[in-house]
Amino acid sequence: QRLEKLGADLIEVSLPSFEFGISAYYLVAPAECSSNLARYDAVRYGLRAEGVDVASMTSRTRDAGFGAEVKRRIMLGTYALSAGYYDAYYGKAQRVRTLTIKDLERVYADVDLIATPTSPSTAFEFGAKTADPLAMYLNDVFTVPVNLAGNAAISVPCGTSPDDGLPVGLQLIAKALDETTMFRAAYAFEQDFGWAGSPEGRPPL
């Protein structure tokens, strides 16, 4: 209603490939992470931890230099890129990436922006889901397909949940390289909403 008040025409769109966005993203992104972070070997690049030989030095360096989530992604990415699994996992994920790009291009023939929730739920307590990475990743269901496709997106506050009083975000997704439209729409919404820069509108940390 607020977007319509600001002059937007709202139509419902379908993005079937978004259903596979999390699965594809958490294969493509960790694979790229694994490849890019391979340079941190304690010899040519980055932090160096002492060891009795090269193998122990590299192992200790990577253990000291990377957090739990980074290590998890490196292992997942290395597995996805390994012989025998590349086509089964990484190759298929790249095909989903292509489908996502085509899905968005099809929708943008009729619209300038796509509006979705930023997350399917409000923020969970710090550390609450570290023991269950999958539950944590599922909160990215609306955002990771956009990263996968390389489109511009922004999240703006649009209210609070009646259940826990925590803020709810509105995600505006623009065409690739069309940040101008995205920022203009987000700014107009934020100004009309009146929450921006208002300390009393923020829940306590």
C-alpha positions as CSV (number, residue, x, y, z in Angstrom):
1,Q,0.0,0.0,0.0
2,R,2.8,2.4,0.8
3,L,4.5,1.7,-2.5
4,E,1.2,2.3,-4.3
5,K,0.8,5.5,-2.4
6,L,4.2,6.6,-3.8
7,G,3.0,6.0,-7.3
8,A,4.1,2.4,-8.0
9,D,1.9,0.0,-10.0
10,L,2.0,-3.4,-8.3
11,I,1.8,-6.7,-10.2
12,E,2.5,-10.2,-9.0
13,V,5.4,-12.0,-10.7
14,S,6.8,-15.5,-10.7
15,L,10.4,-16.5,-10.3
16,P,10.5,-20.3,-10.3
17,S,14.3,-20.5,-10.2
18,F,14.4,-18.8,-6.8
19,E,13.3,-22.1,-5.3
20,F,16.7,-23.5,-6.1
21,G,18.6,-20.3,-5.2
22,I,20.0,-21.4,-1.8
23,S,21.2,-24.8,-3.1
24,A,22.9,-23.2,-6.1
25,Y,24.4,-20.3,-4.2
26,Y,25.9,-22.4,-1.4
27,L,27.7,-24.4,-4.1
28,V,28.9,-21.6,-6.3
29,A,29.9,-19.2,-3.6
30,P,31.9,-21.7,-1.4
31,A,33.6,-23.0,-4.6
32,E,34.7,-19.5,-5.5
33,C,35.7,-18.9,-1.8
34,S,37.7,-22.1,-1.8
35,S,39.5,-21.1,-4.9
36,N,40.2,-17.5,-3.9
37,L,41.4,-18.3,-0.4
38,A,43.8,-21.1,-1.5
39,R,46.5,-18.4,-1.8
40,Y,46.6,-18.1,2.0
41,D,49.3,-20.8,2.4
42,A,51.5,-19.0,4.9
43,V,54.4,-19.0,2.4
44,R,53.6,-16.6,-0.4
45,Y,50.6,-14.7,1.0
46,G,48.9,-13.7,4.2
47,L,49.2,-14.6,7.9
48,R,51.9,-17.1,9.0
49,A,51.7,-19.3,12.1
50,E,54.8,-21.2,13.2
51,G,55.1,-24.9,12.6
52,V,57.7,-27.6,12.7
53,D,57.4,-28.1,8.9
54,V,55.6,-26.6,5.9
55,A,52.5,-28.9,6.3
56,S,52.0,-28.0,10.0
57,M,52.7,-24.3,9.3
58,T,50.1,-24.2,6.6
59,S,47.6,-26.1,8.7
60,R,48.1,-23.9,11.8
61,T,48.0,-20.7,9.6
62,R,44.7,-21.6,8.0
63,D,43.3,-22.7,11.4
64,A,44.3,-19.4,13.0
65,G,43.3,-17.2,10.1
66,F,39.8,-18.5,9.2
67,G,36.7,-18.6,11.4
68,A,34.3,-21.5,11.6
69,E,32.0,-20.3,8.8
70,V,34.9,-19.6,6.4
71,K,36.3,-23.1,7.0
72,R,32.9,-24.6,6.4
73,R,32.6,-22.9,3.1
74,I,36.2,-23.7,2.0
75,M,35.5,-27.4,2.7
76,L,32.2,-27.4,0.9
77,G,33.7,-25.5,-2.1
78,T,36.7,-27.8,-2.3
79,Y,34.3,-30.8,-2.3
80,A,32.1,-29.3,-5.0
81,L,35.2,-28.7,-7.2
82,S,36.8,-32.1,-6.7
83,A,37.1,-34.7,-9.4
84,G,33.9,-36.6,-9.9
85,Y,31.7,-34.0,-8.2
86,Y,32.3,-30.9,-10.4
87,D,29.6,-31.8,-13.0
88,A,27.3,-33.3,-10.4
89,Y,27.2,-30.2,-8.2
90,Y,29.1,-27.1,-9.3
91,G,28.1,-27.5,-13.0
92,K,24.4,-27.9,-12.2
93,A,24.6,-24.9,-9.8
94,Q,26.0,-22.8,-12.6
95,R,23.1,-23.8,-14.8
96,V,20.7,-22.7,-12.0
97,R,22.6,-19.4,-12.0
98,T,21.9,-19.0,-15.7
99,L,18.2,-19.9,-15.2
100,T,18.0,-17.3,-12.4
101,I,19.5,-14.6,-14.7
102,K,17.0,-15.4,-17.4
103,D,14.1,-15.5,-15.0
104,L,14.9,-12.0,-13.8
105,E,15.4,-10.7,-17.4
106,R,12.0,-12.1,-18.3
107,V,10.3,-10.3,-15.3
108,Y,12.1,-7.0,-16.0
109,A,10.5,-6.8,-19.4
110,D,7.3,-5.8,-17.4
111,V,8.6,-4.2,-14.2
112,D,11.3,-1.8,-13.0
113,L,11.8,-3.3,-9.5
114,I,10.9,-6.4,-7.7
115,A,9.8,-6.2,-4.0
116,T,10.2,-9.1,-1.6
117,P,10.7,-9.6,2.1
118,T,14.4,-9.4,3.0
119,S,14.1,-12.5,5.2
120,P,11.4,-15.0,5.9
121,S,11.7,-14.4,9.6
122,T,13.0,-11.7,12.0
123,A,16.5,-11.7,13.3
124,F,17.4,-14.7,15.5
125,E,19.5,-14.3,18.7
126,F,23.2,-14.0,18.2
127,G,24.7,-17.5,18.1
128,A,21.3,-19.2,18.2
129,K,21.8,-21.1,14.9
130,T,25.6,-21.6,14.8
131,A,25.0,-25.3,15.5
132,D,22.6,-25.6,12.6
133,P,24.1,-23.9,9.5
134,L,21.3,-25.0,7.3
135,A,18.7,-23.2,9.4
136,M,20.9,-20.1,9.2
137,Y,21.3,-20.4,5.4
138,L,17.6,-20.7,4.9
139,N,17.1,-17.2,6.1
140,D,18.9,-16.1,2.9
141,V,16.2,-17.5,0.6
142,F,15.2,-14.1,-0.8
143,T,18.6,-12.5,-1.0
144,V,21.1,-15.2,-2.4
145,P,19.4,-15.6,-5.8
146,V,20.0,-11.9,-6.3
147,N,23.7,-12.3,-5.5
148,L,23.8,-15.4,-7.8
149,A,22.4,-13.4,-10.7
150,G,24.5,-10.2,-10.0
151,N,21.5,-7.8,-9.7
152,A,21.4,-4.7,-7.5
153,A,19.3,-5.0,-4.3
154,I,18.8,-3.0,-1.1
155,S,16.9,-3.7,2.1
156,V,15.0,-0.9,3.9
157,P,13.0,-1.1,7.1
158,C,9.3,-1.4,6.6
159,G,7.9,-2.1,10.1
160,T,8.1,-4.4,13.0
161,S,6.8,-7.9,13.7
162,P,3.7,-8.1,15.9
163,D,5.1,-11.3,17.5
164,D,8.5,-10.1,18.8
165,G,8.7,-6.4,17.9
166,L,11.8,-6.9,15.8
167,P,12.2,-5.0,12.5
168,V,11.1,-6.3,9.2
169,G,12.9,-5.5,6.0
170,L,11.7,-4.8,2.5
171,Q,14.1,-5.9,-0.3
172,L,14.0,-3.9,-3.6
173,I,15.7,-5.7,-6.5
174,A,16.7,-3.8,-9.6
175,K,18.1,-4.7,-12.9
176,A,21.8,-5.3,-13.1
177,L,23.7,-2.0,-13.0
178,D,20.5,-0.1,-12.3
179,E,21.4,1.1,-8.8
180,T,19.9,4.5,-9.6
181,T,16.4,3.3,-9.8
182,M,16.9,1.1,-6.7
183,F,18.3,4.0,-4.6
184,R,15.6,6.4,-5.7
185,A,12.8,3.9,-4.8
186,A,14.4,3.0,-1.5
187,Y,15.0,6.7,-0.6
188,A,11.3,7.6,-1.4
189,F,10.0,4.7,0.6
190,E,12.3,5.4,3.6
191,Q,11.4,9.1,3.6
192,D,7.7,8.3,3.5
193,F,8.0,5.6,6.2
194,G,9.7,8.1,8.5
195,W,11.8,5.5,10.4
196,A,15.2,6.5,9.0
197,G,17.5,8.0,11.6
198,S,14.8,7.8,14.3
199,P,16.4,6.3,17.5
200,E,13.0,5.8,19.1
201,G,12.0,3.6,16.2
202,R,14.8,1.1,16.8
203,P,14.4,-1.9,19.1
204,P,17.0,-2.2,21.9
205,L,20.1,-4.4,21.2
